[in-house]
Amino acid sequence: SELQEWRPVIYRKCTDTLWLLLFCLFWAGLMFITGYAVMAGAAERLVLGYDSFGNICGRKNAPVKGAPLSGQDMTNKKYVFFLNSCNLEMQSHKISSLCLCVSSCPQEQLNSLEDLQSFARNNGSFLCIYNLNVSSYTQNSKAAQLCPTLPVPPSKSFPLFNRCVPQNPECYSKYASVLISMVNEMDVFHRILSGILAGRDTVIGLSVLALAFSFILVLAFRFIRTLLVHTLIALVVFGLLFVSGVLWWLYYDYRNDPSTELETEKENVKFLLGYAIFSTIVTVVLLSLIFVLRKRLRFTVQLFRIVGKIIGRIPFLLFQPLWTFLILVVFWVFWVAVLLSLGTAGTAQSTSGGQVEYRALSGICYMAWYHFVGLIWTSEFILACQQMVIAGAVVTCYFNRNKNSPPPHPVLSSISVLFCYHLGTAVKGSFLITVLRIPRIVLLFLYNVLKQKKNTKCLFKCCFCWFCCHESCLRPFNQHAYTTTAINGTNFCTSAKDADCILARNSAKLASISCFGDFLLFLGKVFVVCFTVFGGLMAFNYHRELQAWVVPLLLVGFFAYLMSHSFLSVFEVTANAMFLCFAIDMETNDGTAEKPYFVDQELLVNLTDNSKR
């Protein structure tokens, strides 16, 4: 058969067109669901809020048959007020407390019916059932059932959804937990949410700190030197040991504190023990790997110097994570908005007691699942496009003879090639990830439903791990396929086969240094997480009144890892693309005057020395 010519082609053709057509048809389905959600859903009911009698706050309403208190003019009553805001509960997927439309929220605590009556007369805001006259608040024998549960906590209107949100921390957490998760009835959920909401300023501050650490680390890898790598490893070792030590110290301090009586504080002790054990295990494993791989340090420094050179020639690569993040945020906001509109699609029906329920329309469940698949597939497609843009820019610079004069606008050129020819390839690669991710989520859902049955636990965990392992293997496989498509302009399957064959023949030269390069990037992520978590430990421990602060700390650590991964992924994709280009270069050229290498001489010497060891 004819040998494949490994060169960036000038004249390309569209690849995986049928997959792009399939993706367009899938998005046509998403647009149909979006239109249906807008037309059938009551977005104003979600945004403006509505009472228990079917009246939408802030507008005139049509009456509902069988509900005598419906059809009222609520133009001047713009806020939703729950009569029992401190003890909201979910019963049959609906909130148990009655709610009314009121003209203003009580900003001070009301302790008696007289206070309710005085508030109504002074502010014109009636907090009892509509058919109860204000003069009867203190005279009617049923006023206690028709008015809010006393004491009424001070509340303020939520800035977007016009709900009266209680300002008492405990009431605030219970209120928010019910509105945010309509099916979550965990006993500890409101305490965890209380810690997140009460410590939200600290969480935001620590997230900004993680962003700063990630940006500093990107600059460090851009101008990396041997001393800097030694410093990074020393800081990682110090951070691991210090964080583990602080976690064990906090666990000992909390466990022996005689004032630890609240359930939230006992939960903190349990979480701290788990964190300390996990941190200790991670510390031991990473220190062992650092000791074993210490001899590969010099080659890895050379590798990152070369990667830094490539990024120096294409500085706009450093902005790729930011652009991708912004696009993902826009898509996620759109996805959530459509999902919420779907959730409000229903017809008003009266129930016993003159109240009104909105019954979901048929087929909503299937639309929601379709919408959920769209979330995963589209998110993976956006990430795949980022990888193809980076790979295309690296390929353009690598196969350029004059290293001192890089091609003009390689990132824009790579973006144009992607959108003109290879969107179908990105669709197909992202679909493979989606196929493996959806069963994992379904298994996780089934595991939570059937976790009480002991015989199913092991089976679900094994299947879940199997899908995780396959997804972890498929991601670098897709990256190499995207790079090959950027070079040869071939479809996904052909590119994956060619990349796999050429990497298999050159695995001895690339495997060890590639693994340690990935390991060094992982250490960079650990560095960001360690010092962000350390800052969180100090901040949250200083404010012990936040009570359930250990889960917010886990959230901060997770966000710090995602942030560092987003920034450092540029180096990872660049290095993987460069390795594949190097393998192709060695296969197709011999270093003679007729077939000179494209490779940077520094990289050639580095990999040659590494393969001899």
KOLPA-699218 format. One line per field, with one value per residue (C-alpha): residue number from 1; x, y, z; residue in one letter. Coordinates in nm, 2 decimals. Layout:
// KOLPA-699218
num NUM/...
u X/...
v Y/...
w Z/...
residu a/...
//
This chain:
// KOLPA-699218
num 1/2/3/4/5/6/7/8/9/10/11/12/13/14/15/16/17/18/19/20/21/22/23/24/25/26/27/28/29/30/31/32/33/34/35/36/37/38/39/40/41/42/43/44/45/46/47/48/49/50/51/52/53/54/55/56/57/58/59/60/61/62/63/64/65/66/67/68/69/70/71/72/73/74/75/76/77/78/79/80/81/82/83/84/85/86/87/88/89/90/91/92/93/94/95/96/97/98/99/100/101/102/103/104/105/106/107/108/109/110/111/112/113/114/115/116/117/118/119/120/121/122/123/124/125/126/127/128/129/130/131/132/133/134/135/136/137/138/139/140/141/142/143/144/145/146/147/148/149/150/151/152/153/154/155/156/157/158/159/160/161/162/163/164/165/166/167/168/169/170/171/172/173/174/175/176/177/178/179/180/181/182/183/184/185/186/187/188/189/190/191/192/193/194/195/196/197/198/199/200/201/202/203/204/205/206/207/208/209/210/211/212/213/214/215/216/217/218/219/220/221/222/223/224/225/226/227/228/229/230/231/232/233/234/235/236/237/238/239/240/241/242/243/244/245/246/247/248/249/250/251/252/253/254/255/256/257/258/259/260/261/262/263/264/265/266/267/268/269/270/271/272/273/274/275/276/277/278/279/280/281/282/283/284/285/286/287/288/289/290/291/292/293/294/295/296/297/298/299/300/301/302/303/304/305/306/307/308/309/310/311/312/313/314/315/316/317/318/319/320/321/322/323/324/325/326/327/328/329/330/331/332/333/334/335/336/337/338/339/340/341/342/343/344/345/346/347/348/349/350/351/352/353/354/355/356/357/358/359/360/361/362/363/364/365/366/367/368/369/370/371/372/373/374/375/376/377/378/379/380/381/382/383/384/385/386/387/388/389/390/391/392/393/394/395/396/397/398/399/400/401/402/403/404/405/406/407/408/409/410/411/412/413/414/415/416/417/418/419/420/421/422/423/424/425/426/427/428/429/430/431/432/433/434/435/436/437/438/439/440/441/442/443/444/445/446/447/448/449/450/451/452/453/454/455/456/457/458/459/460/461/462/463/464/465/466/467/468/469/470/471/472/473/474/475/476/477/478/479/480/481/482/483/484/485/486/487/488/489/490/491/492/493/494/495/496/497/498/499/500/501/502/503/504/505/506/507/508/509/510/511/512/513/514/515/516/517/518/519/520/521/522/523/524/525/526/527/528/529/530/531/532/533/534/535/536/537/538/539/540/541/542/543/544/545/546/547/548/549/550/551/552/553/554/555/556/557/558/559/560/561/562/563/564/565/566/567/568/569/570/571/572/573/574/575/576/577/578/579/580/581/582/583/584/585/586/587/588/589/590/591/592/593/594/595/596/597/598/599/600/601/602/603/604/605/606/607/608/609/610/611/612/613
u 0.00/0.11/0.30/0.13/0.29/0.33/0.32/0.07/-0.14/-0.23/-0.54/-0.77/-1.11/-1.39/-1.35/-1.63/-1.90/-2.17/-2.08/-2.10/-2.44/-2.55/-2.44/-2.63/-2.94/-2.89/-2.86/-3.18/-3.34/-3.20/-3.33/-3.68/-3.66/-3.55/-3.84/-4.08/-3.94/-3.99/-4.34/-4.47/-4.26/-4.35/-4.03/-4.20/-4.34/-3.98/-3.84/-4.12/-4.24/-4.59/-4.80/-4.98/-5.30/-5.16/-5.11/-4.79/-4.64/-4.60/-4.88/-5.25/-5.37/-5.65/-5.86/-5.81/-6.12/-6.17/-5.92/-6.12/-5.81/-5.66/-5.70/-5.59/-5.41/-5.06/-4.91/-4.79/-4.71/-4.38/-4.22/-4.28/-4.31/-4.31/-4.52/-4.28/-3.95/-3.73/-3.87/-3.93/-3.96/-4.02/-4.34/-4.41/-4.17/-4.34/-4.27/-4.49/-4.52/-4.78/-4.65/-4.80/-4.73/-4.64/-4.54/-4.24/-4.03/-4.01/-3.67/-3.70/-3.80/-4.18/-4.25/-4.63/-4.96/-4.96/-4.63/-4.77/-5.07/-4.85/-4.62/-4.92/-5.06/-4.73/-4.60/-4.91/-4.76/-5.00/-4.82/-5.14/-5.38/-5.55/-5.90/-5.80/-5.87/-5.58/-5.81/-5.87/-5.51/-5.54/-5.91/-5.96/-5.92/-5.76/-5.51/-5.23/-5.30/-5.36/-5.05/-4.67/-4.51/-4.37/-4.12/-4.09/-3.72/-3.59/-3.56/-3.45/-3.57/-3.34/-3.18/-3.30/-3.59/-3.79/-3.81/-3.80/-3.49/-3.45/-3.13/-3.09/-2.80/-2.98/-3.31/-3.11/-2.94/-3.27/-3.45/-3.17/-3.13/-3.49/-3.50/-3.17/-3.22/-3.59/-3.53/-3.26/-3.38/-3.05/-3.04/-2.70/-2.75/-2.88/-2.58/-2.33/-2.50/-2.50/-2.12/-2.09/-2.32/-2.18/-1.83/-1.89/-1.66/-1.38/-1.45/-1.44/-1.12/-0.95/-1.07/-0.91/-0.59/-0.60/-0.63/-0.33/-0.12/-0.22/-0.12/0.21/0.28/0.21/0.47/0.71/0.67/0.71/1.06/1.15/1.50/1.66/1.67/1.31/1.21/1.40/1.23/0.89/0.95/1.08/0.77/0.54/0.71/0.69/0.33/0.23/0.40/0.27/-0.09/-0.09/0.06/-0.19/-0.48/-0.37/-0.32/-0.67/-0.82/-0.65/-0.75/-1.11/-1.14/-1.01/-1.20/-1.46/-1.69/-1.74/-2.11/-2.29/-2.36/-2.18/-1.87/-1.88/-1.91/-1.60/-1.40/-1.51/-1.42/-1.09/-0.99/-1.08/-0.89/-0.58/-0.57/-0.62/-0.35/-0.11/-0.15/-0.11/0.20/0.36/0.28/0.41/0.73/0.80/0.75/0.96/1.24/1.22/1.20/1.46/1.72/1.48/1.47/1.73/1.56/1.22/1.37/1.50/1.15/0.98/1.23/1.15/0.77/0.83/1.00/0.70/0.46/0.69/0.65/0.27/0.20/-0.18/-0.19/-0.18/-0.52/-0.69/-0.80/-0.96/-1.15/-1.26/-1.38/-1.58/-1.75/-1.83/-1.97/-2.20/-2.32/-2.37/-2.58/-2.79/-2.83/-2.94/-3.19/-3.35/-3.35/-3.53/-3.78/-3.85/-3.90/-4.18/-4.37/-4.71/-5.08/-5.25/-5.48/-5.67/-5.63/-5.80/-5.80/-5.82/-5.45/-5.31/-5.05/-4.87/-4.86/-4.57/-4.66/-4.60/-4.26/-4.08/-3.87/-3.74/-3.67/-3.47/-3.25/-3.19/-3.10/-2.86/-2.68/-2.65/-2.47/-2.20/-2.16/-2.14/-1.90/-1.67/-1.70/-1.58/-1.29/-1.20/-1.20/-0.95/-0.72/-0.74/-0.66/-0.35/-0.24/-0.28/-0.08/0.20/0.21/0.23/0.53/0.71/0.70/0.85/1.21/1.29/1.26/1.34/1.05/0.74/0.43/0.20/-0.10/-0.08/-0.37/-0.61/-0.50/-0.56/-0.91/-1.00/-0.88/-1.09/-1.41/-1.37/-1.27/-1.24/-1.54/-1.68/-1.36/-1.40/-1.76/-1.67/-1.40/-1.62/-1.90/-1.67/-1.61/-1.98/-2.06/-1.83/-1.94/-2.32/-2.31/-2.09/-2.35/-2.64/-2.45/-2.38/-2.76/-2.85/-2.59/-2.74/-3.09/-2.98/-2.70/-2.89/-2.86/-2.52/-2.49/-2.51/-2.23/-1.94/-2.09/-2.16/-1.82/-1.64/-1.85/-1.79/-1.41/-1.41/-1.57/-1.34/-1.03/-1.15/-1.22/-0.87/-0.72/-0.94/-0.85/-0.48/-0.58/-0.82/-0.55/-0.31/-0.59/-0.66/-0.29/-0.27/-0.58/-0.42/-0.12/-0.27/-0.62/-0.76/-1.07/-1.08/-1.04/-0.76/-0.58/-0.62/-0.48/-0.18/-0.10/-0.12/0.11/0.38/0.38/0.41/0.72/0.88/0.76/1.10/1.22/0.92/0.75/0.97/1.03/0.66/0.55/0.78/0.67/0.31/0.41/0.58/0.26/0.07/0.31/0.23/-0.14/-0.07/0.13/-0.17/-0.41/-0.17/-0.12/-0.48/-0.60/-0.35/-0.49/-0.84/-0.74/-0.61/-0.91/-1.18/-1.02/-0.99/-1.37/-1.49/-1.83/-1.89/-1.94/-1.96/-1.65/-1.48/-1.70/-1.65/-1.28/-1.32/-1.50/-1.21/-0.96/-1.16/-1.19/-0.81/-0.74/-0.97/-0.82/-0.46/-0.56/-0.72/-0.41/-0.15/-0.34/-0.19/0.16/0.02/-0.14/0.16/0.40/0.19/0.16/0.53/0.61/0.39/0.55/0.90/0.80/0.68/1.00/1.22/1.01/1.01/1.35/1.71/1.90/2.07/2.08/1.81/1.58/1.68/1.50/1.24/1.31/1.48/1.84/1.81/1.51/1.68/1.99/1.77/1.56/1.86/2.05/1.73/1.68/2.04/1.98
v 0.00/0.36/0.51/0.79/1.13/1.28/1.65/1.93/1.92/2.24/2.12/1.95/1.80/1.77/1.47/1.28/1.48/1.23/1.28/1.66/1.62/1.39/1.65/1.92/1.70/1.64/2.01/2.06/1.84/2.05/2.36/2.20/2.12/2.48/2.62/2.38/2.48/2.85/2.81/2.55/2.64/2.93/3.12/3.42/3.17/3.07/3.42/3.62/3.34/3.23/3.15/2.84/2.95/2.98/3.35/3.48/3.76/4.10/4.07/4.02/3.66/3.45/3.25/2.87/2.66/2.52/2.77/3.07/3.26/3.25/3.51/3.81/4.12/4.09/4.39/4.55/4.22/4.12/3.90/3.53/3.48/3.13/3.10/2.85/2.96/2.81/2.46/2.40/2.04/1.84/1.62/1.44/1.66/1.99/2.23/2.17/2.53/2.77/3.08/3.41/3.71/4.01/4.37/4.37/4.13/4.17/4.31/4.27/3.97/3.95/3.76/3.78/3.83/4.19/4.24/4.09/4.33/4.63/4.53/4.50/4.84/5.02/4.87/4.75/4.40/4.13/3.81/3.61/3.43/3.67/3.61/3.70/4.07/4.26/4.35/3.98/3.89/3.90/3.81/3.51/3.18/3.03/3.31/3.09/2.84/3.12/3.33/3.26/3.04/3.26/3.40/3.53/3.57/3.89/3.84/4.02/3.98/3.77/4.00/3.79/3.56/3.79/3.55/3.66/3.49/3.46/3.61/3.38/3.14/2.83/2.93/3.05/2.71/2.51/2.75/2.74/2.36/2.30/2.55/2.44/2.06/1.97/1.60/1.61/1.51/1.44/1.53/1.69/1.87/2.19/2.20/2.15/2.42/2.65/2.62/2.69/2.99/3.14/3.10/3.20/3.50/3.28/3.03/3.30/3.44/3.10/3.04/3.37/3.25/2.92/3.12/3.33/3.02/2.86/3.17/3.19/2.82/2.87/3.14/2.92/2.63/2.88/2.99/2.66/2.59/2.31/2.52/2.61/2.24/2.15/2.44/2.33/1.97/2.10/2.32/2.02/1.80/2.07/2.14/1.77/1.72/2.04/2.00/1.64/1.75/2.04/1.80/1.55/1.84/1.98/1.64/1.59/1.94/1.90/1.55/1.65/1.98/1.95/2.21/1.98/1.90/2.01/1.76/1.98/1.99/1.61/1.59/1.81/1.56/1.27/1.46/1.58/1.22/1.11/1.41/1.33/0.97/1.05/1.32/1.09/0.82/1.07/1.21/0.87/0.77/1.09/1.10/0.75/0.84/1.15/0.94/0.67/0.92/1.17/1.06/1.17/1.52/1.67/1.53/1.67/2.01/2.00/1.89/2.18/2.43/2.31/2.32/2.67/2.77/2.65/2.84/3.14/3.13/3.10/3.30/3.30/2.94/3.05/3.22/2.90/2.78/3.12/3.12/2.76/2.84/3.14/2.94/2.66/2.90/3.05/2.71/2.59/2.90/2.83/2.47/2.55/2.81/2.55/2.29/2.52/2.61/2.24/2.20/2.47/2.33/2.22/2.29/2.44/2.21/2.28/2.05/2.01/2.33/2.55/2.53/2.50/2.25/2.26/1.91/1.82/1.76/1.41/1.35/1.60/1.33/1.21/1.56/1.61/1.31/1.42/1.76/1.59/1.40/1.73/1.88/1.60/1.58/1.95/2.01/1.74/1.88/2.22/2.06/1.86/2.18/2.33/2.03/2.04/2.41/2.37/2.06/2.23/2.54/2.31/2.11/2.42/2.55/2.21/2.14/2.48/2.48/2.83/2.81/3.18/3.29/3.11/3.10/3.41/3.36/2.98/2.98/3.16/2.94/2.63/2.76/2.83/2.48/2.32/2.51/2.46/2.09/1.90/1.97/1.63/1.47/1.66/1.55/1.19/1.20/1.38/1.13/0.84/1.01/1.07/0.71/0.61/0.89/0.85/0.48/0.60/0.86/0.61/0.36/0.62/0.70/0.34/0.28/0.56/0.41/0.05/0.12/-0.05/-0.38/-0.52/-0.76/-0.48/-0.26/-0.46/-0.50/-0.13/-0.03/-0.27/-0.14/0.22/0.17/-0.02/0.28/0.52/0.33/0.32/0.69/0.77/0.56/0.71/1.08/1.06/0.84/1.11/1.38/1.18/1.13/1.51/1.58/1.33/1.49/1.83/1.69/1.47/1.59/1.23/1.12/1.02/0.64/0.66/0.92/0.71/0.40/0.59/0.76/0.44/0.26/0.52/0.58/0.20/0.19/0.48/0.40/0.33/0.68/0.86/0.66/0.74/1.11/1.16/0.99/1.20/1.51/1.43/1.35/1.69/1.86/1.67/1.79/2.14/2.07/1.93/2.25/2.47/2.24/2.21/2.58/2.67/2.41/2.53/2.88/2.74/2.55/2.86/3.07/2.82/2.72/3.09/3.12/2.82/2.97/2.86/2.51/2.29/2.42/2.09/2.03/2.39/2.32/2.01/2.23/2.48/2.20/2.06/2.40/2.46/2.13/2.21/2.56/2.43/2.15/2.40/2.62/2.34/2.14/2.37/2.23/1.87/1.89/2.08/1.81/1.52/1.69/1.76/1.39/1.27/1.51/1.40/1.03/1.12/1.32/1.02/0.79/1.00/1.17/1.06/1.38/1.39/1.69/1.54/1.46/1.69/1.67/1.93/1.87/2.12/2.00/2.04/1.81/1.56/1.54/1.52/1.23/1.05/1.06/0.95/0.65/0.53/0.51
w 0.00/-0.05/0.24/0.43/0.37/0.72/0.65/0.73/0.41/0.24/0.05/0.29/0.28/0.54/0.77/0.96/0.78/0.88/1.25/1.21/1.05/1.34/1.59/1.40/1.41/1.78/1.84/1.64/1.90/2.17/2.00/1.98/2.36/2.42/2.22/2.39/2.74/2.66/2.52/2.77/3.07/3.29/3.31/3.47/3.73/3.81/3.81/3.97/4.20/4.27/4.58/4.70/4.52/4.17/4.17/4.00/4.21/4.05/3.79/3.73/3.73/3.58/3.82/3.84/3.87/4.22/4.38/4.53/4.63/4.28/4.01/4.22/4.12/4.26/4.07/4.39/4.57/4.41/4.68/4.77/5.15/5.31/5.63/5.78/5.62/5.90/5.86/5.49/5.40/5.08/5.07/4.75/4.56/4.68/4.96/5.26/5.37/5.24/5.05/4.98/4.76/4.98/4.91/5.13/5.34/5.72/5.80/6.17/6.38/6.45/6.77/6.81/6.62/6.74/6.57/6.25/6.27/6.33/6.04/5.81/5.90/5.89/5.57/5.39/5.36/5.48/5.60/5.67/5.44/5.19/5.32/5.68/5.75/5.93/6.22/6.28/6.33/6.71/6.73/6.50/6.69/6.38/6.32/6.44/6.15/5.90/5.98/5.98/6.23/6.52/6.56/6.20/6.12/5.95/5.58/5.26/4.90/4.69/4.42/4.12/4.21/4.45/4.74/5.10/5.22/5.60/5.73/6.03/5.93/6.04/5.87/5.57/5.52/5.55/5.31/5.05/5.07/4.98/4.70/4.55/4.58/4.54/4.61/4.87/5.21/5.38/5.75/5.73/5.41/5.56/5.80/5.52/5.31/5.61/5.62/5.25/5.26/5.58/5.45/5.09/5.12/5.23/4.96/4.69/4.84/4.83/4.48/4.37/4.55/4.36/4.03/4.13/4.21/3.88/3.68/3.87/3.80/3.43/3.42/3.61/3.36/3.08/3.20/3.38/3.49/3.70/4.01/3.97/3.94/4.25/4.43/4.31/4.43/4.76/4.80/4.71/4.96/5.23/5.14/5.16/5.49/5.64/5.53/5.65/5.99/6.02/5.94/6.21/6.46/6.39/6.43/6.76/6.88/6.78/6.92/7.26/7.27/7.55/7.38/7.08/7.13/6.82/6.55/6.29/6.51/6.54/6.16/6.13/6.34/6.12/5.80/5.94/6.02/5.66/5.52/5.74/5.64/5.27/5.28/5.45/5.19/4.90/5.07/5.10/4.75/4.59/4.80/4.69/4.32/4.35/4.50/4.22/3.93/4.06/3.80/3.52/3.64/3.40/3.09/3.21/3.26/2.90/2.78/2.95/2.82/2.47/2.54/2.68/2.35/2.15/2.37/2.35/1.97/2.01/2.33/2.25/2.35/2.71/2.66/2.53/2.88/2.95/2.62/2.67/3.02/2.91/2.63/2.88/3.13/2.86/2.75/3.11/3.19/2.88/2.97/3.33/3.21/2.97/3.24/3.48/3.22/3.16/3.53/3.53/3.22/3.36/3.39/3.70/3.89/4.21/4.51/4.84/5.05/4.75/4.67/4.32/4.19/3.86/3.71/3.48/3.12/2.96/2.80/3.02/3.18/2.84/2.73/3.05/2.98/2.62/2.75/3.00/2.72/2.54/2.84/2.84/2.46/2.40/2.69/2.57/2.21/2.33/2.52/2.20/1.99/2.24/2.21/1.83/1.82/2.04/1.85/1.51/1.63/1.76/1.44/1.23/1.43/1.45/1.08/1.00/0.88/0.99/1.37/1.41/1.18/1.30/1.08/1.12/1.34/1.40/1.65/1.42/1.13/1.35/1.44/1.08/0.98/1.26/1.17/0.80/0.79/1.11/1.34/1.26/1.40/1.72/1.74/1.70/1.96/2.21/2.14/2.24/2.58/2.62/2.55/2.84/3.08/3.06/3.19/3.48/3.58/3.54/3.75/4.02/4.02/4.05/4.32/4.53/4.48/4.56/4.81/5.09/4.92/5.00/4.71/4.45/4.60/4.47/4.12/4.08/4.21/3.96/3.67/3.77/3.79/3.45/3.28/3.46/3.34/2.98/2.99/3.13/2.85/2.58/2.65/2.55/2.26/2.14/2.18/1.95/1.70/1.69/1.64/1.35/1.19/1.22/1.03/0.76/0.74/0.78/0.96/1.33/1.29/1.03/1.25/1.56/1.39/1.24/1.56/1.76/1.52/1.51/1.88/1.94/1.73/1.92/2.27/2.40/2.33/2.46/2.73/3.03/2.97/2.88/3.20/3.42/3.23/3.32/3.67/3.71/3.58/3.84/4.11/3.99/4.05/4.39/4.47/4.40/4.59/4.89/4.95/4.87/5.12/5.38/5.34/5.38/5.69/5.85/5.75/5.84/6.17/6.26/6.21/6.40/6.43/6.07/6.21/5.90/5.73/5.63/5.32/5.19/5.23/5.01/4.76/4.76/4.71/4.42/4.25/4.30/4.12/3.83/3.80/3.79/3.55/3.31/3.29/3.29/3.03/2.77/2.85/2.86/2.51/2.37/2.50/2.37/2.03/2.02/2.11/1.82/1.58/1.70/1.64/1.29/1.22/1.32/1.10/0.78/0.80/0.85/0.93/0.59/0.36/0.15/0.45/0.74/1.07/1.16/1.53/1.75/1.81/2.18/2.19/1.96/2.19/2.49/2.37/2.22/2.56/2.74/2.52/2.59/2.96
residu s/e/l/q/e/w/r/p/v/i/y/r/k/c/t/d/t/l/w/l/l/l/f/c/l/f/w/a/g/l/m/f/i/t/g/y/a/v/m/a/g/a/a/e/r/l/v/l/g/y/d/s/f/g/n/i/c/g/r/k/n/a/p/v/k/g/a/p/l/s/g/q/d/m/t/n/k/k/y/v/f/f/l/n/s/c/n/l/e/m/q/s/h/k/i/s/s/l/c/l/c/v/s/s/c/p/q/e/q/l/n/s/l/e/d/l/q/s/f/a/r/n/n/g/s/f/l/c/i/y/n/l/n/v/s/s/y/t/q/n/s/k/a/a/q/l/c/p/t/l/p/v/p/p/s/k/s/f/p/l/f/n/r/c/v/p/q/n/p/e/c/y/s/k/y/a/s/v/l/i/s/m/v/n/e/m/d/v/f/h/r/i/l/s/g/i/l/a/g/r/d/t/v/i/g/l/s/v/l/a/l/a/f/s/f/i/l/v/l/a/f/r/f/i/r/t/l/l/v/h/t/l/i/a/l/v/v/f/g/l/l/f/v/s/g/v/l/w/w/l/y/y/d/y/r/n/d/p/s/t/e/l/e/t/e/k/e/n/v/k/f/l/l/g/y/a/i/f/s/t/i/v/t/v/v/l/l/s/l/i/f/v/l/r/k/r/l/r/f/t/v/q/l/f/r/i/v/g/k/i/i/g/r/i/p/f/l/l/f/q/p/l/w/t/f/l/i/l/v/v/f/w/v/f/w/v/a/v/l/l/s/l/g/t/a/g/t/a/q/s/t/s/g/g/q/v/e/y/r/a/l/s/g/i/c/y/m/a/w/y/h/f/v/g/l/i/w/t/s/e/f/i/l/a/c/q/q/m/v/i/a/g/a/v/v/t/c/y/f/n/r/n/k/n/s/p/p/p/h/p/v/l/s/s/i/s/v/l/f/c/y/h/l/g/t/a/v/k/g/s/f/l/i/t/v/l/r/i/p/r/i/v/l/l/f/l/y/n/v/l/k/q/k/k/n/t/k/c/l/f/k/c/c/f/c/w/f/c/c/h/e/s/c/l/r/p/f/n/q/h/a/y/t/t/t/a/i/n/g/t/n/f/c/t/s/a/k/d/a/d/c/i/l/a/r/n/s/a/k/l/a/s/i/s/c/f/g/d/f/l/l/f/l/g/k/v/f/v/v/c/f/t/v/f/g/g/l/m/a/f/n/y/h/r/e/l/q/a/w/v/v/p/l/l/l/v/g/f/f/a/y/l/m/s/h/s/f/l/s/v/f/e/v/t/a/n/a/m/f/l/c/f/a/i/d/m/e/t/n/d/g/t/a/e/k/p/y/f/v/d/q/e/l/l/v/n/l/t/d/n/s/k/r
//
